[in-house]
Amino acid sequence: MKNTHLITLLMLCIMAAGCGQKAVGQTGKVVYPAIELGNMDTSVNPADDFFRYCNNNWLKNTPIPEAYSSYGAFYEVDERKDYQVKEILDEVSRDKRAAQGSIAQKIRDFYNAGMDTVAINARGYCELLPYFEKIDRMEDKSQLPGLIGLLHYEGFGWPFFQAGSYTDWKNADRVIMLVFQPELGLPDRDLYLIEETREMRDKYVEHIANMFRLTGTDADLAVEKARRVLAFETELAKNSLPIQECLDPNNLYHLKSRQELQASTPVFCWDNYFNAVGAPAFDSLNVAAPDFFIALDGIIRDTDFGTIKDYLRWAVITDSAPLLSDDLVAEDFNFYKKYLYDVEEQNPRWRRILDKTSDYLGEALGQLYVEKYFPAEAKARMLELVGNLRLALRERIKNVDWMSDETRARALHKLDCYNVKIGYPDKWLDYSKYEVTPESYFQNVRRAERFGKERDMAKIGKPVDKGEWRMNPQDVNAYYNAELNEIVFPAAILQPPFFNMDADDAVNYGAIGTVISHEMTHGFDDTGRLFDEKGNLSNWWTEEDDAKFTERTRQLVKLFNAFELRGQHINGELTLGENIADLGGLNVAWDAFQLTDEAKSDKRIDGFTPAQRFFISYGTIWRTNIRDKAFEMRLKTDVHAPAEARVNRALGSMPHFYEAFDIPAGSRMYIAPEERATIW
């Protein structure tokens, strides 16, 4: 299945990065400009459209590559990183002397097997046949829980529901089992239910039928099976929580005993499922969406057994398609990328296999990446920046005028308890139990899924490992994790223009500074604030402060709801958490920048004051072009506002921005003081 439900709701990560034109200095070192002036368009009035003032020449001169649904600064940095990783893979893939069992051997054989299209095409879909046979051999629905457990263990998406280890939100020192609603074939449950997406559903049926046909089903029967799959997934969608309800963690915590879960679903034998998926003994679990599972029990009871088998076969096919022969890869791409997002062509195969290698051998590859591309001085500089930004956020919390001393003290304590992870883990993941061979790409992925599932199940009932990372060093991203009260910045994001060792402070604070403080602010956004300093879901706010916070967020929702792009309005409630973090991140980074000598000097560079360079730097990291279909889909499903709004709307509530660019009342960027959002 293709849609990943965000159980880890508070890892809704900022995704921003970029690069300018590079030059080689006298020492041979690649030098990146602090701000690429050629990307700007100073004929645009910054008071009317600051996003285009910063980026218009780049927007006009940078077409979206055919393999992308959107393209921006983040993708530029990600591409640069991919070429760095490719250098590593090219070297490792030719190393015939790598010791058996070493990370070099595993990376080599995984990557080479994925690149062996001759062998992959020769196999076609034959490696799916054993799973088809298991599905076909089921004699009655009593065998269904065991088969679902097997498919989950083997990593074939999440048919029927999701399950895995998770931090207990009311006892954040321990790991428990969690079960949640399923992944669905379409990107959001509402796409199954509204009239406006009927054409999309018709195309989805056509796609499912094509995939059934390519894996051995008669063409007419394939269409009938596809219609049954859509009908079944529609029933699952009807009973799934909408994405906005999933953003409130209180909606997703329902601690129950195994006996209580079983009593609520008499048709489905949970012991058989947990045994098949490899779960250890446990007494209680979080049933994150209890009403869904009650409904699911009835759906299983009332659905024709043949339809259930069709749905299971579809789960195996759609999850496996990118690993199989060219005809299946192409059909998968044509629907999920070309039709849904208007992507014109696939990424080259080496990039697709690189991504899979990073998915399944992420920290093994990360070790090699860090050794080659992440200097120690970058980590030291980042730690210094984080320290300054933490102090700035502390001062803001101390001085907000709407918070009581009682809640303020708890907020400051939570901030003091933040754990900061930069670059790479202190302890690398041990891959010794993961076997990789050169023979079969598909089987390497299946073994990786089993390896990951066994690790996941082994955590249940154990203390939380606070040293574990949920991203790889080579990921161009960052996150805040409320369960561990931590902020994490992988090595790959710490490069220009986000983080530039040669740039002035204004540029670094406007870029990586806002990213760091964005993640810090997530601890105090509409969901992060519901967790305490230990990661427990706990209401540590006074009733009065809770009401004041909620009232202030309403103004931010109102501002984003009113912001129109391409004739459509942003969903201010869906994007609230990220918008709080953007605005808070700007304020905190600005305050921290004011402590530098550069901010106090008012020295101009390239004709811009330090204050102007701070805001220009922020604006440029969001440069993005996006296709119409992708834009429409993200408006419905993405918790991040479109890039243009993240610049123009967030800055509209920043008083210092008005001063830096002399923004007059009545201009398009102007928001009256009484209508601006002020939270952190």
Buried (B, 14 or more C-beta within 10 A) or exposed (E): BBBEBBBBBBBBBBBBBBBBEEEEEEEEEEBBBBBBBEBBBEEBBBBBBBBBBBBBBBBEEBEBBEBBBBBBBBBBBBBBBBEBBBBBBEEBBEEEEBEEEBBBBBBBBBBBBBBBBEEBEEBBBEBBEEBBEBBEEBEEBEBBBBBBBBBBBBBBBBBBBBBBBBBBBEBBEBBBBBBBBBBBBBBBBBBBEEEEBEEBBEBBBBBBBBBBBBBEBEEEEBBBBBBBBBBBBBBBBEBBBEBEEBBBBEBBBBBBEBEBBBEBBEBBBBEBBBEBBBBEEBEBBBBBBBBBBEBBBEBBEEBEEEBBBBBBBBBBBBBBBBBBBEBBBBBBBBBBBBBBBBBEEBBEEBBBBBBBBBEBBBBBBBBBBBEEBBEEEBBEBBEEBBEBBBBBBBBBBEEBEEBEEEBBBBBBEBBEBBEBBBBBBEEBBEBEEBBBEBEBBBBBBBBBBBBBBBBBBBBBBEEBEBEBBBBBBBBBBBBBBBBBBBBBBBBBBBBBBBBBBBBBBBBBBBBBBBBBBBBBBBBBBBBBBBBBBBBBBBEBBBEEBBEBBEEBBEBBBEBBBEBEBEEEEBBBBBBBBBBBBBBBBBBBBBBBBBBBEBBEEEEEBEEBBBBBBBBBBBBBBBBBBBBEBBBBBBBBBBBBBBBBBBBBBBBBBBEBBBEBBEBEEEBEBBBEEEEBBBBB
